[in-house]
């Protein structure tokens, strides 16, 4: 939980936030980590562990965990899971029509394959822009800001794979996200995180960020460029009828589209809300799998300051979800001072209850003043950007914790409906890459199944 954008894994979050935990808290951590892997050590053995120095204990626990299971092979640790071949490396001969629902990363990736193989298709996008949960701001600072997906959780080589480049040389200018100064905040005092712990965290799960661009720019250049003309905007899908020979997709405005096959790439939050009616109804197992996915509300708040009075990151205690302040301009070589707040779960809900964006900003400045002796209010320029993903009608949440979901549920989520309606998206990632790379690879994987009639 120390910085969810660094380590989306609950296991890693627990370790990072609890670095100053007491022995009885560490005992709880042992239980959480080990039970996550369906292995429970006797309490007396755990008690013996408690005699070991915390840092050594944490290392021991991770070694045990890694030996017991491969479930930590996610994101940057899942380099070996990056596919050797994707739909970009294949050719297809398909003479039917395809409808893609959603112009996010997955939908655009699938569209690129259809475009490349001269397949008749259309992309139906509910909003007035493409990119899904990818979005950038170019007015707040002297560098472009990701106000949607921001971190590259995977090994950088995945960038080559998802854009179809051969070899190991990375074109993009990346920042290794190895933070150097961070604090924990319990609501009353700041406590600095030791450098050794920050080093360990980065070495265990190295991540990166784009230095001079954004995820939106990457997807725009490598996926969206060739398919923009095939996107129909403000096309809000309300029903998918796959009962006949053709699939009929109905829009909110009454318009209908027909195709031989459909690829659904909407965020899991949309599926969870039952905003789209399926005819016949979704199988009970698939509905249960959709309902089981955790997709928390949340927002990103970017605040501009005249001076840099803050560290690289400040993690705050949160009942559920995440709450962290971070230096958005970290190692970007920028002159603008932008301190961001990421909040999800109950923390975000508490902010929502304040009633307005301005009141959320005021609350954040007040808390930063408490942390830094009034430096925030005296330095705040009044300029900010708040992107409230949890309140977006066609998103209804932030991101998923893929590793938390049961394999049986993930299998159900990926099963097509009568080989007519297929699914892709962040939750459908079969390569353990997480985030944007996982969503893109899912788009490639699912459109390959669609074009080859596979389940």
Secondary structure, DSSP 8 states (H G I E B T S, - for coil): ---TTT---HHHHHHHHTTT--HHHHHHHHHHHHHHTT----HHHHHHHTTS-HHHHHHHHHHHHHHH-STT--GGGGGGGS-S--GGG------SEEEEE--SHHHHHHHHHHHHTT-EEEEE-SSSSS-TT--EESSSSSS-EESS---B-S-THHHHHHHT--SS---S-EEE-----EEEE-SS-EEE--HHHHHHHHHHS--EEESSS-HHHHHIIIIITTTGGGEETT--EEEEE-SSSSEEEEETTS-EEEESEEEE---HHHHHTT-SEEES---HHHHHHHHH--B--EEEEEEEESS--S-SEEEE--SSS-EEEEETTTTS--SSEEEEEEEETHHHHHHHTT-SHHHHHHHHHHHHHHHTTTHHHHHEEEEEEEE-GGG-TTT-SS-B-GGGS-HHHHHHHH--BTTTEEE-SGGG-SSS--HHHHHHHHHHHHHHHHHHT--
